[in-house]
Amino acid sequence: MSIDKQDVQKIAHLARLALTEEDADQYQHSLSSVLSLVEQMQSVNTDGVKPLSNPLEMTQRLRDDVVTEENRRDAFLANAPQTEAGLFLVPKVID
């Protein structure tokens, strides 16, 4: 797939980028190369290939999910100007 200069200029406009003619030529070539690579990758037959979450055949060592801090909600709420039922009260900003 190829992308033309008009497409590059349209993308630049949507992205609010100012491109010179030289930049547009460079981006046209670069974007066309990326799209060609994507086309190549899409043409590969991946039937029967299992998706990977990690390319290594290892499991993650995870730490135990335990609470390491005490509940300090009351101390934090004590610093707030207004609270109600354990919640911070803030001024209304949208009518």
C-alpha positions in Angstrom: 0.0 0.0 0.0 1.3 3.4 -0.8 0.3 6.8 0.6 0.4 9.9 -1.5 1.6 13.4 -0.5 -2.0 14.6 -0.3 -2.7 12.0 2.4 0.4 13.1 4.3 -0.7 16.7 4.2 -4.2 15.7 5.4 -2.8 13.7 8.3 -0.5 16.6 9.2 -3.4 19.0 9.2 -5.5 16.7 11.4 -2.5 16.4 13.8 -1.9 20.1 13.7 1.6 19.7 12.3 3.3 22.2 10.0 5.2 20.3 7.3 7.4 21.7 4.6 7.3 20.1 1.1 10.6 18.3 1.9 9.2 16.9 5.2 6.0 15.8 3.4 8.2 13.8 0.9 10.1 12.2 3.7 6.9 11.3 5.6 5.3 10.0 2.4 8.2 7.6 2.0 8.4 6.6 5.7 4.6 6.0 6.0 4.5 4.0 2.8 7.3 1.8 4.1 5.4 1.2 7.4 2.2 0.4 5.6 4.1 -2.0 3.3 5.6 -3.8 6.4 2.1 -4.1 7.9 0.8 -5.6 4.6 3.7 -8.2 4.7 2.9 -9.1 8.3 -0.8 -9.5 7.5 0.0 -11.9 4.7 1.7 -14.4 7.1 -0.3 -17.4 7.9 -0.7 -17.5 11.7 -3.3 -20.4 11.9 -2.4 -22.7 14.7 0.0 -20.2 16.4 -0.9 -19.6 20.0 -0.8 -16.0 21.2 2.0 -15.1 23.5 1.9 -12.9 26.5 5.7 -13.3 26.9 8.2 -14.7 24.4 10.1 -16.5 27.1 8.9 -19.8 28.5 9.0 -18.5 32.1 6.5 -17.6 34.7 6.6 -14.2 36.5 7.7 -14.2 40.1 5.0 -12.2 41.9 5.0 -11.0 45.4 2.2 -11.9 47.8 -0.7 -9.4 47.7 -0.7 -8.3 51.3 -1.5 -5.0 53.0 1.6 -3.2 54.1 0.1 0.1 55.4 -2.5 0.7 58.0 -5.8 2.4 57.2 -5.2 6.2 57.6 -8.4 7.4 56.1 -9.6 9.2 59.2 -6.2 11.1 59.5 -6.5 12.2 55.8 -10.1 13.2 56.2 -9.2 15.3 59.3 -7.2 17.6 57.0 -10.1 18.2 54.6 -12.2 21.4 54.9 -15.4 19.4 54.4 -16.3 15.7 54.6 -19.4 13.6 54.8 -19.8 9.9 55.4 -16.1 9.3 54.9 -15.9 11.2 51.6 -14.3 14.5 50.7 -16.8 17.3 49.7 -15.7 19.5 46.9 -17.3 22.6 45.3 -19.6 21.9 42.4 -17.9 22.8 39.1 -20.4 21.7 36.5 -24.0 23.0 36.6 
